[in-house]
């Protein structure tokens, strides 16, 4: 299933969501200006000696052409991702290996949220943020929403690192933080209708489904994919999605405005009222 739109009107301009989308797009376009063919040499031995692994971005073909002993070639663009992406082994050990960042290593928690690996990665994330972000922002307000977004990204990264703490693959992308927005939407507006594209045999059908169904199925897909991927822990950061969703679903109770009653709370109160009467 793929979401097309939701039918809930926020009634307010989602300026924070606009800013987040603009920042992600601008950073992505900046990465496109960095050469993906030019190489720079990194000290691979320090990676091997510290973590017992080759440096991220290692390419055996490039090493045979440009490598020199402990000096491992990576593209200039790969160096940027290694430098500003979140590498679990580096973060948890507190050791910032070359190429180092000009600030404390823990800040890569936030820089990694604005990096994307390609066009599909960027477009998919920004589409989900566009659909679910505006109503969540309206329920919190500008400042609280931005803080909430960042904290969801931190929660997402935390669970992913708990599962893959020895990984030297850079974690990049806004999907963990956006998963938190989806978790908040699940709690706030469970009965909001989501227009969804559903493939049925060889045809694509447009179907309206409640958010509780769409997001519930999405979460289950992430969970079972994460379980299946526990051995390899490569590619998609499933546990970041799970961590972000759960963080958002919990933190929303602290961040929503006082005049906003989450949909799940209304549902629970109605259910309890019916039980007593």
N, C-alpha and C positions, 0 to 999 in steps of 0.2 A: 504493500500500500504506500502511496505517496500523497502527501497533503497538497491541496491546491489553495485553499483558503479556509478561514473560519468565518462564521456568520455573526460573531459578537462584535458590536461596535463599541470601541473604547470611549469615543466622544472627546478625546484629547490628542494633540499632536505628540507622537512618541519621540521626542527630541533625543533622549538618551539612546534609544534604539537606532535612530539615524546616525548618531555619532559613532556608535560601536560598529555599525556596518561600514561607515566611511573609513574608520581607522583600519579595519581589517582589509578593506579593498586597497587603500593607499599603501599599506605595508606589503601586500602581495605584489602590487605593481612595482614597488621598489625592489623586491627580490628578483623580479624579471630583468631588471637592469644589471644585475650582477652576472658576470660571465659563468656559463655552464660548460665552457670548453677550456678555459685557462686553468692551470693547476698551481697549487701552492704546496710546499712540503711541510708536513707535520712530524713531530717527534713521536713515532709509533712505539718506541721502546718504553716510554713512560706509561703509555696506555697498557702495554703488555705486562709491564712489571707491577703496575698498580692494581689493575682489574683482571689480568690474565686474558685479555681480549685485544684483538686488533682495533685500531681507532675506527670510529664511525666513518662511513663513506669509503672504506677501503675497496679498491678495485685492482685485482691482480694484473689485469692487462696494463693499466696505467702504471702500476708499480714496476713492471718489467721494462717499460719505456722510460720512466722518469725517476723511479725510486733509487735511493742510495743508502743501503744499509738500514739504519733506524729511521731514515727520513721517508715518510709515506706520502704519496701525492693524493690530494683531494681537490675537487674543483673549487673555485672561489665561492660559488653559490652553496656548495655543500659545507664549506667552512663556516659560512654565515649561519646555516641551520644548526651546525654543531655548537657554535658559539652561543647562540641565543635561544636554542631549543632547550627543553628540560630533559636532562639525562639523569635517570634515576640513580645510577651508580655514583655519579659525581655529586648529586644533591645530598644523598644520604650519607656519603662519606665526608662531605664538606671539602672535597679536593677538586679544585678547578684546573683541569688539565688543558694543555694547548689544543685549540686556540682559546685563550682565557677571555673572560668578560671584564669590562672596566668598572664593575660594581660587585657587591656581594653575590655569591652564587645563588642564594635563595630567591633573588629577584627574577631569576629565569622562570619561576613559577608564573610570572605575569607576562614576560616577553614572549614565552612560548604560546600564550593564548592568542596572539595576533599574527602568528605565522601559519601558512598553509602550504601543503605539499604540491598542489596543482589546482587547475581550474575547477575540476569537479568537486574537490575537497572544499574549496572556497564557496562555490555557488550553492552546493548542498547545505552547508552550514548557514550561510546568509539567508537562504530561503526559509529555513526553519526558524531562524531568529526573527525574520520579518513577519511570519505568520503568528508566532506565539508571543513575541516580545511586547507588542503594543499594549495588549490588555494587562499583562503582568506589570508593565511599567505604570499603567494608569492606576493599578491597585496599590502601588507603593509610593510613587513620586520619583522625580528625577534622581536626586542624590542617593536615596535608599536603593533604588533599582540598580544603579551603577555599582554600589558596594556589594549588593546581593549577587550581581553577575560575577564579580571578581571572587567572592567567597565560594561560589559554586564551582568556579574553575579550580580553586585551591582544593576543595573537597574531592573533585574529580581526579586531580593529579595525585592526591594522597592515597586514594584506593588503588589506583593503577600502580603506584610505586610500592604499595604494600604487597601487591601480587608479583611485580617484576622488579624488585629492588636491585638486582644485579645487572640489569640491562644497560647497555651503553648506546642504545638506539635513541636518538633525540625524539622526545614527545613534542608534537606541534599541533596546533589547531584550536579552534574555539568550541569544538563539539562538547567538551566537558562542561563548560560554562553554559552553553545553550541547552544541554541536557537538564541543567538546573532550572532554567526558565521553563522547560517542559514539565518538570516535576512540580513547579509552582502552579502552572496552568492546570495540571491534573487535580491539584487540591482546590484551587480557586473556582474553576469553571468546568467541573466534570461533565455537565450535561450540555455544554456548548457544542453546536454541530460543526463538524469538520468535513468539508467537501474533499473527497479522497478519490484518487485514481486506483482502481482495483483491477488487476489483470485476471480475466476469466477466459480460460482457454487461449484463443488467439486474439481476443478482443480486449480493449480497455474500456471499463465502465466507470462512470462517475457516480459515486455513492456517498450519501451523507451519513456519517456515523458520529455518535457521541464521543467527546474527547476522552472519556473514561475508557471507552473501547479502543480507540485508536492508540492512545498513549499507553494503555495497559498492554496491548499486544506489542507495541514498540519496545517496552521495557522487557517483556518476556523474551523477545528476540535477542536483545542485548545480553540478557542473563545467560540464556542457553548457548549463545555464540561464545560468550566469555568462558563458560565451563568447557566447551569443546576446544577452546584455544589455549587452555592452561598449560599444555605441554610445550607448545611452540612459542606462544606470546609474541607473535610477529604480526606486522601489518596493523590492522585496526585496533585501537585501544579500547576494547569493549568495556573493561572495568572502569575506565575513566567515564564512560557514558553512564554506567550504573552508579558510580560514586557521585557524579554530578546530579543525576536525577534524584537520588535519595537526599542529598544535601539540600537541593532546592525544595523538595517536598517537606522537609523539616523546618528549614530556615524561614519559609514563607510565613509561618505563624508569628515570627518575630518582626517581620518586615512589612507586612501589609498594613494599610491605614486602618484606623480604628473603626471607621464607618464601613469597612468592607468585611463582609462575613463570608468566609470560604464556603464554597459549595458543599464540600464534604461535611462541614460542620452543620449546615442546614439539613442535609440529608440525615445525619445522625440524630439531630434533635427531632425531626419529623418521625423517624423510626421509633425513637424512645417514647414520644408522645402517644403514638398509636398503640404501643405495647401497654401503656398504663390505662388507656381509655378504650 
